[in-house]
Amino acid sequence: MDKFVIEGPTKLKGKAVVSGSKNASLPMMAAAILTDKDVILNNVPNLRDIDTMCQLMLKLGCECEREDKTLKINCANISSDFAPYDLVRKMRASILVFGPLMARLRSAHVSLPGGCAIGVRPVNLHINAIRSMGGDVDIENGYIIAKTERLRGETIYFDIPTVTGTENVMMAAVLASGKTVIKNAAREPEVVDLAKMLKKMGAKIEGEGESVIEIEGVDYLDGVEYTVMPDRIEAGTFMCAALITQSEIEIENAPLFAMDAILDKFVEVGGEYELAENGLIVRGRQIKPTMIKTAVYPGFPTDMQAQFMAVLSLAKGTSIIEETIFENRFMHVAELNRLGANIVVSGSKAVVEGVDRLIGASVMATDLRASASLVLAGLAAHGRTEVLRIYHLDRGYESLEKKLTQLGAKIWREKQ
């Protein structure tokens, strides 16, 4: 396993280019199952999760080829509905093949998912939705086993907005008979991006980006070439890098249309930004304390909680962060405290008492965004920081150490 070694503190300067969104790319890859024509995706990040999904597509009998930032997928000869545990356990997003398989093959044999241990993320919402659409679904030996003569349109109400649940039902519904209505649907930009791609393939979808989505099923979807949106969480992470090091950097390809909550909080804690030709220029100033409460989109994203916590550990005053999405997403607190932060967790809230400085130490990443928070803290910490188990980080950040090095950071990868 690899680790990051960081020598800090450091000032950053220059330009960081944001990669394509992992969370938009993965459902689009799964959507290729819905057609027997080529699906060509541009601006796809080079990440471990993308490789895992490509392996899963190959396992199903599809073709999946990468050339630089472009993926070409063809499922004309899809031959299997089986998504095995050894692949699905590596990445929760593998569950996204469930809906397309039921729509195209009318059967699915999909392992219950694994992935980051940041809390309970049940797939019962997916299963109940497919059942209501006419799917015969059982759980046996850790697998979802389902079949149908053909899915039919239905009104689906989610008790809580679910991104992958919304995406799965949307993909299942585009080839179902009749009209499907998803109520309390997820509104995330990545869901909207998937809907735009499906519509370009010939799907009939209305209301994407709203809490109610309507889908009129069609008999056939065509191939498509589509460019994946940039990653708003990576852009936000670079904003936090400027904050915690009190630096000025340019962030190219930042999807500003999807970042209102992040930008508002960035300014609130002392950051400044201005629009650039293809992104924005951000400046980190004196860090101010604040209150953060994570929420579904368009609220403050849970995927930025850990990064802002690292920043607020150096604020002049006390901050309170409340996590409302995942009940186990404060595992980075103990590691930040090893670097000298003063953070106390009580239930779903973390009280962050700002300190004057962080001191380098060895810390262990526990999930994807926790990894990013520890890297940010290492940039500001005095001395040498080692971030262990960065395979978590490699799932969601493309060449992060190279991008930070280009900004002037002293960070490199070593074997543990």
N, C-alpha and C positions, 0 to 999 in steps of 0.2 A: 504494500500500500504506500501511496505517496503522502507527503506532508508539505505544507508551505512553511518557509522560513522568511520572517519579515524583520528587517532592522528599522527601528523607528526612533523618534518621530520623523516625519518627512513632509515636505510641501509638495503638492502636485501642480503640474502645469502642462497644458497642451490639450489635445483632443482625444476623446474616447468615442468610438463608433459602436452604437448599440446594434446587437445582432437581432435576428428574427425571433419572434416569440415561440418559446417551447410550448406554452399552453395553448397556442393557436395551431401550431404545426401538428401536434399529436392527433387531435380529432379530425383534422383534414386528411391525415394519412389513413385513419380508419374509414373515412368517408369514401376512399377509393374503392372499397369493397362494393359500393352501391352501383358501380358501372362496369361494363366490360371494355371500356375505352381507356386510353391513357389519361392519367392524372399527373400533371406536372406542377410541382410546387417550387416556387422561387423564394429566396431569402430564408431558407431553412437553416437553423443553427447546427453546428457540428457538436452534438452533445451525446452523452451516454444514453439518455432516455430515447433520443431519436434512433440511435443504433438498435436499442432494444425493441422499439416498435417495428423497425425494419425487419429484424429477425422474426418477429411474430407474423408479419405479413408474408414472409417467405415460408414460414411454417404452414400457413393457410393455403399455400400454393400460388400466391401472387408473385409478381416480379417487383423488385424494389432496388433501384440503382441510384447512386449518388454521384454527381459531378460538381465539385465545389459546393456552392450554396443551393444547388438544384437537385430535387428528388424527382425521379420518374417512377410511377407505380402503375402496374397493369394487373388487374384481377380478372382478366378474361377467362383464365383457366383455373380459377379458384377451385380447390379440390377438397378442402377440409373445413369443418366448423369448429375444430379443436384448438383451444388456446391453453397450452399446458402450464402447470404450476411453476415449472422452472423458469419460465419467461415472465409470467404475470406477476409473480412474487417480487420481481425486481422493480416494478413500477405500477402504481395504482391506475394510471391512465390506460392500462391495457384493457380495462373494463369497457372502454369505448368501442371495442369491436362487437360488443353484445348486440346493440341495436342494429347496426348495419348487417350483421350476419342473419339476424331474424328477418330483416327486410328482404335481403337478396337470396339467401339459401333457405330461409324459413326454418332454420334450426341453429342451435348454438350449444356448444359444450365448452364453457369458459370457466377457468379457475377463479375462485374468489381472490381478490387482489391483495397485494402487499404494499410496499413503498415506505415512505418516511413514517416514523413512529411519533407523529405529532398529535394523535388523538383518534378517537373513534370516528370513522367516516363510513357509515353503513351504506350498503348498496341496496337495501330493501326498497328505497324509493325507485330505483331503476327496475327492480324485479316486479314490484306492484304495478308500475305503469305498463310494462310489457304484458303482464297478466290481464290487465283491464282492456288491452288492445287485442286480446284474443290469443295470447301466448299461453301454452301449457308449460309451466315452469316449476321445476323441482330443484332442491339442493341435495346433492348426494356426494359424500366423501370429499367435501371441500370444493365441489364444482357446481356451477349453475348449468343445469341441463334443461333445454327448452326447445319447443317445436311449435309450429303453427301451420294451418293450411294457407292462411294469409292474414297478416295483421290488418286490423280495421281501425278506422278513425275513432277517436274517443276523446272525451274531456278529461284531462289529467290535472289534478291539483296537487302541488307539492306543499307539504306542511312547512318546509323551509326551502328557500331557493337553493338549488344545487346545480353547480356548473356542469359537471359531467353527467348528471341526471338529465338536465335540460338538453344537453348535446346528444345524449344517447336516444332520448325520445324523439328529438327533432330528426335525427338520421333514420330512425325506425319509421317515422310517420311519412317521410317523403315518398315512400313506395307502398304505403298502406292504402287500403281502399277507403275512400271517404275523407272526411275532415277531422283533423285532430286539433284540439285547443289545449295549450299548456298554460295553466294559471299559476301565478306566483313563480314564474320562470326566472332563471338567473339572467341578469342584465349585463354581465361582464362584456367588455369589448371583444374578448376572444370568442364568446358565443356569437356575437354579431358578425365577426369575421368568418366564422364557419357558415353562418346563414348566407352571407354574401357569396361564398364559394358555391354552396349548394344551389342557390338561385341561378348562378352562372351555368350550372350543369343542367338546369331545366326544372328545378324544384319550385313549387309554389308556396312561398312563405311570406307572411305579413306579420309585422309587429316586433321583429327582432330588436332588442335593446329596450323593450318595454316589458311589463310584468305579465302580459298576455300575448302569447304567440299563436298564430293560426297557420296550420299547414294543410293544404289540399293535396292529397296523394296523387301521384302520377304513375304511369306504367313503366316508365323508362327514364334513366338519367344518362346524359351524354358525358364525354370526357371534358377536361377543363385544364387550362393553364392559369395559375393564380399565384399572386405574390403575398406571402405571409406578412402580417403587420409586425412592426418592431416590438421588442419586449419592454413593456412599461416598467416591470420590476427591475430589470437590469438598469434601465435609465434612472430609476429612483435610487438604486444602490450607488450609482456614480454620484448622484446628488448628495447622498449621505457621505461619500468619500470626501467631497469638497467641504462639507460641513465640519466633519470631525478633524480634518487637517487644516481648516481655515484657509483654503486654497481657492484659486479661480481656475476652472476648466471649461472647455467646450464639450457639449454632449451632442453628437451628431445622430440623427435618425430618432430622436426622442419622440414618441407618439403623444404629443401634447394633448390631443383630443381625448385621450384616455387617462389623463393624469391630474385632473383637477384637485382631488383630495390630497395627493402627494405634494403638489405644488403649493397648496394652501398651507399645509403643515410645515413645509420647508421654509416658507417665509416666516411663519409664526415662531419658529425656533431660532431665527436669526439669519437665515439665508437670503440671498438676493439673486434674481435672475433677470435676464433679458433675452428676447427672441433673437436667434441667429438665422442665417440663410437657410439652414437645414437642421434646425434643432434649437438649442438654447445655450447661453453662457451662464454658468452658475458661480456664485461666490459664497464661501463660508465665512461668517463673521463670528462674533462672540455668541456662544450657544446659550439660548434662553430656555428655561424650563417650560413645560407645557403639560397638557392632559391629552391622551390619545385613547380612543375607543375604536377598536376594529369593528368593521361592519361589512356586509355584502355591498357590492358595487351599487351605487356610486360612492359609498362610504370609504373610510380609510382601509386599505387592503391589509388583511392579516399577513400577507407575504412581505410587507414592509415593516412589520412590527419589530422584529429582532434588530434590523438595521438602525431604526430610529432609537431603539433602546441603547445601542452602543454609543450613538451620538449623545444622547441625553445623560449618559454616565459622566460626561464632562461639562454639563450645564452648570450655570451659577444658580443653584437652587434645587428644589424638589419637584420631580415630575411623577405623574401617575399614569400608568398604561393599563388599560383594561382589555383583555382578550375575550371576545364573545363568540369566535368562530370555532376554535379548537381548544379543548380543555387541557391539552398537554403540550402547549406550545411555549413554555417558559424554561425549557431544558437548557437554554443557553445562559440562563442567569448565573448558575454556579460557575460556569467557565468565565464569564465576564468578571465575576467577583474574584476569580483567581488572578486576573490582571489588575486588580485594585479597585474595581467598581464597588459601589455600595448600593446593592439592590436587594430588597426584601419582597418576597412573594406572599400574598395572602389570598388564597382562593384564585379567582380569575383576575386579580389585580396585582401589579408590581409597582412598588414605590421605589423610585430611582432618586437617590440623594447624590447630587453631582459632586465629584471629587476634583482636585486640582490637577492630577495627572494619573495616567495608567502606567503600569510597569510590566515589561515583557515577561512572559512565562510560557510554559507548555500548556496548551489547552486542546480539548477534544471536540470535534464537530459532532453533533447529534442528528442534524437534519440539514436540508438544503439551505434554508434561510438563516439558520443558526450559524452555519459555516461562514456565510457572508458577513454576519455581525462580528464574528471573531477576527476575520481579515480586516475589517474596518477598524476595530479596536487596536489591532496590531500596527496599523499605519500610524496611529497616534501615540502608541505606548512607547515609553523610553526603554531602549535596549532591544533584546532579541525575543521575538515571539515565534513559537512553533505551533502551527495549527494542524493537528493530526486528523486522520480519517477524512481527507478532503474528497474522497470519492462521492460523498454527498453533494459537494459543491459542483463537481464535474457533471452532475445530472442536469444542472440548470444554468450554468454560466459558461459561455464559450471563451476559452483562453483568457480567463480573468487575470492571471498573473502577468501575461504578456501585455494586456491592455494597461494594467497598472504600472508596469515597468516603463511603457512608453510615456506615461504621465510623470515619471521620475521616481516612482516608489522603488524601494529596495526590497524586492520580494522574489523568491525563486522556489522551485519545486525540487524536493529531494525524496529519496526512498526512506521509509521509516526503518 
